[in-house]
Amino acid sequence: MKIGKVVGNMISTRKYDGLQGYKLLIIELCYTDQKTYIVAADTIGAGTDQLVLVAEGSNIQQALAKPAPIDALVVGIIDNEPVFSAAQQSQ
């Protein structure tokens, strides 16, 4: 799982039928050496500028109500940004 910040929505006028009902969010991953963006499906209602927990990979299919070609899913909204000590960051 990864922590990221929602920076926008992806708007699609047409999409695969299995994606109907999923909001697509643009997520900037946190705690990485370079700016990295991913698109993740959202069913819990995350909004712009919120920190979220993102799960990736084929295992997220178990969390979906219906099968869809998705490999990143917002699984949580983070209320408080985690605080890491200097010892934890060097590991």
N, C-alpha and C positions, 0 to 999 in steps of 0.2 A: 504494500500500500504506500501511497505517496501523499504528501501534503501539497496543496496548490491554492492559488487565489483565482477566483472567477474574474476574468477581465472582459468578458463579452458573451453574446449569444450568437450562434450560427443560425442564420435564417435560410430555409430551404423551401422553394415553392413546390418541388416534387421530391419525394423520397421513397425508398423501398417500403412496401406495405408493412413489413415487420417493424419498421421504425416509427410508425404512427403512434402518437401518444407520448413519445420521449422528447423532452426538450434537450437540445444539443448546446453545450456550453464550451467556451474556449477557456482553458485553464492554463495559467502560468505556474509551472512547478516551482516550489520553494526549495531552499537548501540544496541547490545545485551550483556548479561552477559557472555555468553559462545559462542564458535565458533559453528556456525550453517550453514550448507550448504543445498542448494536446487538446483534442476534442473529446469530451466525455458526455455520455448520456446522463440525464438527471430525471429522477422521478420523485425526489423529496422536496423540491422547491428552492434550491439554492439560488442566490441572486448575485448581482455584480458586486465586487469588492469583498465578498465573503471568503473566508478560508474554508476549504473543504478537504475531505479525505477521499482519495480516489483509489479504487481497486482496478487492476488491469489483468488481462489475460483471459483465457478460455473459461476459467472457473467462475467468472461473474455470470455466466449463463444460468447458474443455479439461483441467482438472486432476482432474475427477471420474471415478470408475470407471464410473458409470452416470448418465444424464441425470437432473437433479432441478431443481425450481424454487428455486434458491438464488442469492442475489446477494452473499453474504459468506462467505468460507471462511478458516479458520485454516490458514496455510501454513507456519508456523514457530513454535517456542518460543524465546524470547530468554533466553539464559543470563545475560548481564550487561546492565544498563540502560545505554543509550548516554549518553555525557557530551558535552554541547555547550558550546562556549566562548561567552562573551558576544557576540562578533562574529557567530557563527553564529545565535544566537537573535534578533538584531535584523534579520536578513534576511527 
